[in-house]
Amino acid sequence: MDHLNALLEPGMLVRHPDQPEWGLGQVQSNIGGRITVNFQEQGKVVLDGRVVALTPVFER
């Protein structure tokens, strides 16, 4: 899973496929497969990119 997450960069918008209620998230960092995202409804979350494949959002 983490091969697609490796493309995520700070500032990119994403959604968590298993947590739609978290809303839109902005990537804060992506270091060694640990992705920090600030979600609208959940706040800052650190995710293991090997476990979850975030969905990039290119249009709002």
C-alpha positions, 0 to 999 in steps of 0.5 A: 500500500505504501507505494502510492502514499510515497507520492504524498507531499506536504500541502496535498489534500487527501481523504481516509477511505475508512474514515469519511467522517474525518473530512478533507485532510491536508498532508503535513509530513510524509517521513519513512511511511509515517504520514501526518495529516490534519483532517477537518473533523478529526484534527492531526493524525499520524498514519502508518502508510503500510496499513492505510492507502490515503486517497488524493483529492485533486478537486474540491 
